[in-house]
């Protein structure tokens, strides 16, 4: 999913009016033979559609949100030279930091690079106001780059086979489907029964690529599903006390999955002494409701 410099240059040329292999090749100053695999790659990424007639082809933008938003950036910010920075490791770093603050060590581990590389590359991106830094954490600067943020968000979460993606970065994703469409491994509330917390669900959370998930991963994935359902929040409290997941591992995963705010609010819930418990990101619950749910499962805090 990471864009290369050639990808970006080709997209710019196409969205500025180069619709044939010959005009694209001329714009990029490369051979027509070099253009063909490039166009196939952009088609696989659902940026473009290719219409073939005899030996001629005509290229047009795909009917996807990320394709539309890339073109929109070029129209509304025509002076920005995206080919100078919107590719490779730069692309991976600010895409990973798109939705929440990320510690430097977390970025390095997730992208399989050194912290020194993260720091060095982030200096350039901070100079362009694409990233902001606070202590030892980085985050995408949405205020300075709102159009780029919209494009990256749509592109990062795009998955052609399912619409309800809860979280995605590169080849890793958590998504919700009905029973008939289950892929990968079950996670979130659908996997609670694997950890002595059985319950029935209508929507199933899945994780790709397939692997054995820890209790910490299953718990973090379930936070995405709570939304406004108080019952699910109370069930998450039951799971937490019943399985006692490792707090340090949970914090690391919360940063990985862009849900540190949900995670912090969850701990506000379990630590609160109020009868009615409100947080910024989770549904309102009550101390009695949590107590009743824990009694149903025979769990003590």
C-alpha positions as CSV (number, residue, x, y, z in Angstrom):
1,X,0.0,0.0,0.0
2,X,3.0,2.3,0.4
3,X,3.3,4.6,-2.7
4,X,6.6,4.9,-4.6
5,X,7.9,8.1,-6.1
6,X,7.0,6.7,-9.6
7,X,3.4,6.0,-8.4
8,X,3.0,9.6,-7.2
9,X,4.5,11.1,-10.4
10,X,2.2,8.9,-12.5
11,X,-0.9,9.8,-10.6
12,X,-0.1,13.5,-10.8
13,X,0.4,13.1,-14.6
14,X,-2.9,11.1,-15.0
15,X,-5.0,13.5,-12.9
16,X,-3.6,16.4,-14.8
17,X,-4.8,15.1,-18.1
18,X,-2.4,12.4,-19.4
19,X,-4.8,9.5,-20.3
20,X,-2.7,7.3,-22.6
21,X,0.6,5.4,-22.1
22,X,2.3,7.7,-24.6
23,X,1.3,10.9,-22.8
24,X,2.1,9.5,-19.4
25,X,5.5,8.2,-20.6
26,X,6.3,11.7,-22.0
27,X,5.2,13.4,-18.8
28,X,7.4,11.1,-16.7
29,X,10.3,11.1,-19.3
30,X,10.4,7.2,-19.4
31,X,9.7,4.6,-22.0
32,X,6.2,3.4,-22.8
33,X,7.3,-0.1,-21.7
34,X,8.1,1.3,-18.2
35,X,4.6,2.8,-18.0
36,X,2.6,-0.4,-18.5
37,X,3.6,-2.2,-15.2
38,X,3.3,1.1,-13.3
39,X,-0.3,1.5,-14.5
40,X,-1.1,-2.1,-13.6
41,X,0.2,-1.4,-10.1
42,X,-2.0,1.7,-9.7
43,X,-4.9,-0.3,-11.0
44,X,-4.3,-2.9,-8.3
45,X,-4.3,-0.1,-5.7
46,X,-7.7,1.1,-7.1
47,X,-6.4,4.6,-8.0
48,X,-7.2,4.1,-11.7
49,X,-9.2,2.1,-14.2
50,X,-7.8,1.0,-17.5
51,X,-10.0,0.8,-20.6
52,X,-8.5,-1.4,-23.4
53,X,-9.5,-1.1,-27.1
54,X,-7.5,-3.1,-29.6
55,X,-3.9,-2.2,-28.7
56,X,-4.8,1.1,-27.3
57,X,-5.5,1.9,-23.7
58,X,-7.1,4.8,-22.0
59,X,-6.7,5.6,-18.3
60,X,-9.2,7.3,-16.0
61,X,-9.5,7.8,-12.2
62,X,-11.1,4.9,-10.3
63,X,-14.4,5.4,-8.4
64,X,-12.8,5.1,-5.0
65,X,-12.7,7.6,-2.2
66,X,-8.9,7.7,-2.1
67,X,-8.6,8.3,-5.8
68,X,-11.1,11.1,-5.7
69,X,-9.3,12.7,-2.6
70,X,-5.9,12.5,-4.3
71,X,-7.2,14.3,-7.3
72,X,-8.9,16.8,-5.0
73,X,-5.6,17.7,-3.4
74,X,-4.1,18.5,-6.8
75,X,-7.0,20.7,-7.7
76,X,-7.2,22.6,-4.4
77,X,-3.4,22.8,-3.7
78,X,-1.9,22.9,-7.2
79,X,1.4,24.4,-6.0
80,X,2.3,21.5,-3.6
81,X,5.0,19.2,-5.0
82,X,3.7,15.9,-3.6
83,X,6.3,14.0,-5.6
84,X,9.0,15.4,-3.3
85,X,7.7,13.7,-0.1
86,X,4.6,11.6,-0.5
87,X,6.3,8.2,-1.0
88,X,8.5,5.5,0.5
89,X,9.5,5.7,4.2
90,X,8.1,9.3,4.5
91,X,4.7,7.9,3.5
92,X,4.9,5.0,6.0
93,X,5.9,7.2,8.9
94,X,3.2,9.9,8.6
95,X,0.6,7.3,7.7
96,X,1.4,5.4,10.8
97,X,1.2,8.6,12.9
98,X,-2.0,9.7,11.2
99,X,-4.6,9.2,13.9
100,X,-2.9,9.4,17.3
101,X,0.4,10.2,19.1
102,X,3.0,7.5,18.6
103,X,6.2,7.1,20.8
104,X,9.4,7.0,18.7
105,X,10.2,3.5,19.9
106,X,6.8,2.3,18.9
107,X,7.2,3.8,15.4
108,X,10.6,2.2,15.0
109,X,9.4,-1.2,16.0
110,X,6.2,-1.1,13.9
111,X,8.1,0.0,10.7
112,X,11.1,-2.2,11.4
113,X,13.6,0.7,11.4
114,X,15.8,2.4,14.0
115,X,14.8,5.2,16.3
116,X,17.6,7.2,14.8
117,X,16.1,6.8,11.3
118,X,12.7,7.9,12.7
119,X,14.2,11.0,14.2
120,X,16.2,11.9,11.2
121,X,13.3,11.5,8.8
122,X,10.9,13.2,11.1
123,X,13.0,16.4,11.1
124,X,12.3,16.8,7.4
125,X,8.6,16.1,7.9
126,X,8.4,18.4,10.8
127,X,10.0,21.2,8.8
128,X,7.3,20.8,6.3
129,X,4.7,20.9,9.2
130,X,3.5,17.4,8.2
131,X,4.4,16.0,11.6
132,X,4.3,17.5,15.1
133,X,6.5,16.4,18.0
134,X,5.8,16.4,21.7
135,X,8.4,15.0,24.0
136,X,9.3,11.6,22.4
137,X,6.1,11.3,20.4
138,X,5.0,12.2,16.9
139,X,1.7,12.8,15.3
140,X,0.4,13.9,11.8
141,X,-0.3,17.6,11.7
142,X,-4.0,17.5,10.5
143,X,-4.4,21.3,11.0
144,X,-1.7,22.2,8.5
145,X,-2.5,19.5,6.0
146,X,-6.3,18.7,6.1
147,X,-6.5,17.6,2.5
148,X,-3.6,15.3,2.8
149,X,-5.0,13.9,6.0
150,X,-8.4,13.1,4.3
151,X,-6.6,11.3,1.5
152,X,-4.3,9.3,3.8
153,X,-7.2,8.3,6.0
154,X,-9.3,7.1,3.1
155,X,-6.3,5.3,1.5
156,X,-5.0,3.7,4.7
157,X,-8.4,2.3,5.7
158,X,-9.4,1.1,2.2
159,X,-10.1,-2.6,1.7
160,X,-12.0,-3.5,-1.4
161,X,-13.8,-6.6,0.0
162,X,-15.4,-5.2,3.1
163,X,-16.6,-1.7,4.1
164,X,-16.6,-2.0,7.9
165,X,-12.9,-1.7,8.7
166,X,-12.3,-0.9,12.3
167,X,-8.6,-0.4,12.0
168,X,-6.0,-0.9,9.3
169,X,-2.4,-0.3,8.6
170,X,-0.7,-1.8,5.6
171,X,-1.4,-5.5,5.6
172,X,-2.8,-5.7,9.2
173,X,-6.5,-5.0,9.8
174,X,-9.4,-5.5,12.2
175,X,-12.8,-5.5,10.6
176,X,-16.4,-6.5,11.3
177,X,-18.5,-8.9,9.2
178,X,-21.5,-11.2,9.5
179,X,-21.0,-14.9,10.2
180,X,-21.0,-15.8,6.5
181,X,-18.1,-13.5,5.6
182,X,-15.6,-14.4,8.4
183,X,-12.0,-14.3,7.3
184,X,-8.7,-14.5,9.1
185,X,-9.1,-15.2,12.8
186,X,-11.9,-14.1,15.1
187,X,-11.0,-11.4,17.6
188,X,-12.6,-8.8,19.9
189,X,-15.9,-9.9,21.5
190,X,-16.1,-12.8,19.0
191,X,-13.0,-14.3,20.6
192,X,-13.9,-13.6,24.3
193,X,-15.2,-17.2,24.5
194,X,-11.6,-18.4,24.0
195,X,-10.7,-16.7,27.2
196,X,-13.6,-18.0,29.5
197,X,-15.9,-15.1,28.7
198,X,-18.6,-16.6,26.5
199,X,-21.2,-14.4,24.8
200,X,-23.3,-14.2,21.6
201,X,-22.6,-11.6,19.0
202,X,-24.2,-10.6,15.7
203,X,-21.2,-8.8,14.1
204,X,-17.9,-10.7,14.2
205,X,-14.6,-8.9,14.5
206,X,-11.8,-10.5,12.5
207,X,-8.1,-10.0,12.2
208,X,-5.8,-10.4,9.2
209,X,-3.2,-11.7,8.5
210,X,-4.2,-14.9,10.3
211,X,-2.2,-15.6,13.5
212,X,-2.7,-16.7,17.1
213,X,-3.9,-13.7,19.0
214,X,-3.0,-13.0,22.7
215,X,-5.6,-12.0,25.3
216,X,-4.1,-8.5,25.2
217,X,-4.7,-8.2,21.4
218,X,-8.3,-9.6,21.7
219,X,-9.1,-7.1,24.5
220,X,-7.7,-4.1,22.6
221,X,-9.6,-5.1,19.4
222,X,-12.8,-5.3,21.4
223,X,-12.5,-1.6,22.4
224,X,-13.2,-0.7,18.7
225,X,-16.6,-2.5,18.9
226,X,-18.0,-0.9,22.1
227,X,-19.1,2.3,20.4
228,X,-22.3,3.3,22.2
229,X,-23.3,-0.1,23.7
230,X,-23.1,0.0,27.4
231,X,-23.5,-3.7,27.7
232,X,-20.3,-4.3,25.6
233,X,-18.3,-1.9,27.8
234,X,-19.5,-3.8,30.9
235,X,-18.5,-7.1,29.2
236,X,-15.0,-5.7,28.5
237,X,-14.7,-4.9,32.2
238,X,-15.6,-8.6,32.9
239,X,-12.9,-9.8,30.5
240,X,-10.3,-7.5,32.0
241,X,-10.8,-8.7,35.5
242,X,-11.3,-12.4,34.5
243,X,-8.1,-12.6,32.4
244,X,-5.9,-9.9,33.9
245,X,-4.1,-8.9,30.7
246,X,-0.6,-7.4,31.1
247,X,-0.9,-3.6,31.5
248,X,2.4,-2.7,29.7
249,X,1.5,-4.9,26.8
250,X,-1.9,-3.2,26.6
251,X,-0.4,0.2,26.5
252,X,1.9,-0.7,23.7
253,X,-0.9,-2.3,21.7
254,X,-3.2,0.8,22.4
255,X,-0.5,3.0,20.7
256,X,-0.1,0.5,17.8
257,X,-3.9,0.4,17.2
258,X,-4.5,4.2,17.5
259,X,-6.8,3.7,20.5
260,X,-4.9,5.1,23.4
261,X,-7.8,7.4,24.2
262,X,-10.2,4.5,24.4
263,X,-7.8,2.6,26.5
264,X,-7.3,5.5,29.0
265,X,-11.0,6.0,29.2
266,X,-11.5,2.4,29.9
267,X,-9.3,2.7,33.0
268,X,-11.2,5.7,34.1
269,X,-14.3,3.6,34.1
270,X,-12.8,0.8,36.2
271,X,-11.2,3.2,38.7
272,X,-14.2,5.5,39.0
273,X,-16.2,5.5,42.3
274,X,-19.1,7.4,40.8
275,X,-22.5,5.7,40.4
276,X,-22.9,7.1,36.9
277,X,-19.7,6.9,34.9
278,X,-19.1,9.2,31.8
279,X,-16.0,9.4,29.6
280,X,-15.2,11.2,26.3
281,X,-15.0,8.1,24.1
282,X,-17.0,5.3,25.8
283,X,-20.7,5.0,26.5
284,X,-22.1,6.0,29.8
285,X,-22.4,3.2,32.3
286,X,-23.2,2.8,36.0
287,X,-21.3,1.2,38.9
288,X,-24.3,-1.0,39.5
289,X,-24.5,-2.1,35.9
290,X,-20.8,-3.2,36.0
291,X,-21.4,-5.0,39.3
292,X,-24.4,-6.9,38.0
293,X,-22.5,-8.0,34.9
294,X,-19.5,-9.2,36.9
295,X,-21.9,-11.1,39.2
296,X,-23.5,-12.8,36.2
297,X,-20.0,-14.0,35.2
298,X,-18.9,-14.8,38.7
299,X,-16.0,-12.3,38.6
300,X,-14.6,-10.1,41.3
301,X,-12.6,-6.9,40.9
